[in-house]
Amino acid sequence: MPFAAEAFGTLGETEILEGRNINAANLRSADLLAVRSTTRIDRRLLDGSRVRFVGTATIGTDHLDTAYLDAAGIHWCYAPGCNANSVSEYVTTALLCLAQRYGWRLAGKTLGVIGVGNVGRRVVQKAEALGLRVLLNDPPRERAGDAEAFQPLERLLAEADILTLHVPLTASGPDATRHLVDSRFIERARRGLILINASRGGVMRTEAVLTALREKQIAHAVIDTWENEPRISQTLLKHADIATPHIAGHSFEGKVEGTMMVYREACRFLGTQPSWNPEPHLPAPAVPLLDLSGPTDAGEQDLLWQAVREIYDIEADDRRLRHIAGGTADEAATGFDVLRRNYPQRREFRFTRVILPQHAGTMASRFRNLGFQVDY
């Protein structure tokens, strides 16, 4: 959690611990607890402690036993939307990477977005900037009367060349998502599907996805979230086109916003005004300026890929994960967590100004809708 010590230090004494190693003994005298998704929050961890506030700097809450927290009178919060833009940039980069690798033109392909919340809405915007036709599926939002043109899942399965998942992990109810992507789901999908999972690992059944990849029902897979993290399937890793260690939302800005959302809620809980601001402390972007105004035979998609890969090298993330997968299961699991904990600083597109040729036309609009600053 970047700036956790600085922000929460304005409220009292802070102690920084490894998320997966936090135990009950660490928390005996703690009043507030701020975590990310590697820490399971339940009775076993908190019983006997003084903790009365728990905040997770993540968009998901499946690692929180919220029923226990409510019953115990422990105030809790999460950070919905904090890394939504980061995940949408990950999906954008993955699509452009696959297109470059296999010689596709993305314009005109159909993308199905399952889950159109904070992340999904941003994915839609960027997908349209790439020229994709987009179909939306979100039954809870549709029932709530949202004005989006939602489609039934069957239509997405029948028509989408690409499916990207942006749903929470839920085990019950009419919209349960655990093992949503199972053999029946895949059988109904268009053959040669491209599957992207940057939501939660439990949303897909690993063996079903593996079988589909072997049989070419799924032609290509981009996997960022895995069942049983950090003990991920090494076989699925080998079959995935792009495999990353649950870092789609790990842009620097996404993580900082997660910290700050929990910090602001902690201040509200304590009845004090937030006094720490990260803005003066943000580092300069690695690529503040990118000049693409020179003569070139490259098309719009090629220039978009050229710009995006300068900001985010998704293939380096893939190589690092494959590198740690060669040892024992224990070593691979440890390596998965190490990659997440020591993730390189990744800045978002909005911190880079792209200089385009005069009269760039639609290309300028595409860059802006991906989040870049544009100049001529």
N, C-alpha and C positions, 0 to 999 in steps of 0.2 A: 504494500500500500504506500505509494509515494507520498512523502510529506506527512505521514501519519504521526511521527514523533513531533514534528513542528506544529501541526494543527492541534492535536490532542494535548500537547504540552501546555497549551494555554488554559487547559482545564484542570491540570494536576500532574502528578508524577506518572510517567508512561513507562511501560516495559514492552519491548518488541520481541516476539517469539515466532518460531517457525509454525506455520498454520497447521500442518498435519501432526505436529508433535505437542500441541497444547493439551495439557491434562488438568484434571481437577485440582491437583496440588498447586499448579501455577495460579489458580484463580481464587484461592481461599480468601485473600484480602482485597480482591479487585472489586471495583464498583461498576465499571463500564467495560464492555468487551467489544472490540471491533475486529472483524474477520473478513476473509474472502471464502471462496467455495470449498477449499480443502479442509475446513474445520467443521466437523459434525457437532451441532449444538443441540444437546438433549439433557435429560435429567442426570444421566451418568456424569456428564461434564460439569453441570452447574449446581447440583444438590450440595448444600453445605457451604456454598460461596455467598459473598455479599453482592454478587452481580444483580443489578436491577435494570440494566440497559444492555441490549445486544444489537449491534448494527452490522450488516454484511454489505460490503462495498461491491455488490454484484447485482445483476438484474434478476437472478434466480433465487428461490428460497427453498429448494428441495433438500438442502443440507441443514435446514432449521426445523426442529420439531416445534412448530408454531402452536400446536395444541398444548404442549407442555408449558411453553413460555406464557401463553395466555392464562393457563390455570395457576401458574406460579406467580402471576402478577408482575412478570418481567416485561418491560417495554421493549419492543423490537422494531426494527426498520430494515429496509433494503434500499437499493439504488436503481430503480427502474429507469431505463433509458441512458444510464451513465455511459455505456460503451456502445450504444446503438450505431453511432456513426462509424466507429472502428470496425464493427462486424460487417457493415455494409461495404466498407472499403476492402475488407478481406474478400468478400464475395466478388466484388468488382475485379480485384486483382486476379483471383482464381480463374474467373471466366476469361479474362484477357490472356492469361498464361496458357490455358488449354487451347484457346483459339490460335495462338501463335504456334503452339507445339504441333497442332494437328491440321493447321491450314484452314480453319473455319472462318466464315464471316458470321459474326454474331447477329448483325442486323437481319431481321426477318425470322430468326428463331423464336420459339415460344418458351417463355420461362414461367413456371408455376411457382407461386410464393405461398407456402403453407404457414400461416401465422402472420398477420399483418398488424403487429403492434408497433412499438417504438423502433425495433430493428427492421421489421418487414417493410414499413412505410419508406424507410430510407433505401432499402434494397430496391424497391419499386422505382424510386426516383432515379437511381443510378442505372438500373437496367434499361429504363426508357432512354436515358442519355446514350446508352450503347446501341440503341436501335432495336432492342428486343421487344417483342409483343409479350405483354404480361397478363397472366390470369391470377386472380386473387382468391384465396380460400381462408376463411376465418369464421367458423360457425358461431362462436360466442359474440363476436362483433356484429355479425349479420343479425342475430336474434335481438341484439340491443338496438337495432335500427340505424346503424351507421350507414352513411350515404354511399359508401364505396360499392362498386359493381362486383359483388362477391359471386363466386361460382361454386357449384358442388364439386366435391373432391373427384367424383367420377369424370368430370369434364377435364380437370387438370391431368388426371392419369391418362386419359385418352389422347389429349392434344399436346401436352408439354414435351418439348425436347429436353428440357432441364427442369429439375425440381429442387428447390432450396427450402430447407426447414428452419423455421424461426418460431418455435412453440416452446412453452414451458413443459417441464416433465411432470405429468400428473398421472396417478395410478387409478383413479376412479372417476365416476361421473359420466355424463353424456359425451364429453369431449376429452376423455382420457387419452393421453398421448404415449404412455409407455408401450413400447414395441408397436407403435403406429406403423412403422415401415417393417412389415413382416412379409411372409411369402405371398399371402393373399393380396396385399397392397401392391407388391412388385409384379405379380402375375397380371394385374389389371392395368399396369402402366405400359406406355408405349415402348416397344422393343428398341434397345439401343439408348436407353435413358442415360442422362447425365445426372448424378445425384450429388447434392451438396448438403452436408450436415454440419452446421455451426451453431446448433442449439444446445441439446443435451444428448449424451451418448445413449441413454436408455430409451430414447425415442425410436431407435432402430434395433432390430434383432440381428445381432452380428452374423449368425449362421445363415440367415435368409439373404442378407446382403452379399455374403461370400458366395453362396450358391449362384446368385444372380450374376455376379461378376464372372464367375467361371463359365456360366452358360451364355454370357454376352447379353442377357436380358438388360442388365445395367452395363453400359459400355465403358463408362468412366465414373470414378467416384472421387470427391474431394471430402476428406474426413478431418474435422478439427476436434470433434467431441466423440468420445468412445465409451462403450460400455465398460464398466469395472475399472475406470481410471483409478490409479495410474497403471494398473495391470492390464494393458490393452492387448488386443489380439494381434500377435505378430504376423499371422497369416493375412488378416485384413490389411495390415500395414503394407505387406508386399504387393497386394492387389490394387491398392489405392493409387490413383494418379498423383494426387497431392495429399500428403499426410502431415498434419501439424499437431503440436501438443496442447490443444485447448487454449490457443492464444489469439483467436480471431478478434476478441474484444480487448486485446492487450496493448492498444495504442497508448502512448504516454498520457495523452489527454483523457482517454477513457478511464484509465486507472486513477488519475488525479481527480476527475469528477466524482468517481465512486467514493474516494476518501472524503471529499468535501461534502457530499450529500449526507454521509453518515455523521460527519463532524457537525454540520448545521443542525441535524436532528438531535444530536447529543446536547448541543447548546440549548435547543428548545426544551428538551427534557429537564435540563438543569435550571432553566429559567434565566439563562444568561445570553448576551448578544455575541454572535461570532466575532472574533477579533483578528483572525488570521486569514490572509488572502494569498493564494498561490501565484497570482499573476506576475508580481515582480521577480519571482524566483524561477520562472519557466526558462529553460535553456533555449538558446538560439537553434532554429531548425538546421539539420544537416544540409538540406538542399533548399535554400531560400529562393533561388532563382534558377529557372530552366529556360534556356533560349532555344526555341524550335522554329525561329523565323527564317532560317536559311533555306536555300533551294533544296528540294528533296522530291523524290519520286514516291515517297511513302504515302499511303492512304491514311484516312482519318483514324481507323482502328489501329494501324501500326504506330501512329504518333501517340495515341492514347496509351498504348502499351509501353512505348518508350518512356513516356512521362511517369506512368504508374510504377514501373519497375525501378526507376531511380529513387522513388520515395520508399517503396516497400519491396524487398526481395523475398517473395514468398517461397521461391525455390530453395533459398538458404535455410528457411525454417524447415522445409521438407528434408533437406540433407541432414540437418542436425538430429532430427528425430530418427531417421534411418540409421544414423551412425551409432546411437546409443542402444539400438535394438539388437545388437549382435551378441550380447552377453547372456547371463542367466535371467530368468524372469524377475528375480529380486533386483538385479543390477539395472534391468530395463525400467522397472517401476521407479527406482530411485532416480534414474536418469531423466525420466519423464518429468518428475517434480523439479529436478535441478534446472531443466530447460525453462520451465515456467517461472521459477524463482529468479533466474538470472537472464531473463529475456532482454534482448537488446532494446535500446530506446527506439521506438518507432513513432514518428510524428505523422499527423494526419495531413491529407492533401491540402487543406485550407492554408497551411503555413508556407506553401510554395507558390510563387508567382511565375506563370508560364507566359513567355513572350511568343506570340504567334505571328504569322505573316499578315500583312494588311489584307483586308477583305477576306478574312478566314471564314466568315459566314457561319454555317451550321457547326463547324468545328469549334468555334469559340463557345457556342451555346453548350455543346457537349462537355467541354472542359469545365465550364462554370457549374453545370449540373452535377458533375462529379465532385465538385467542391473546391477546385483550384481557383486561385486569383488569375485573371487574364489581363494581359497587356499586349500592345502591338509595337 
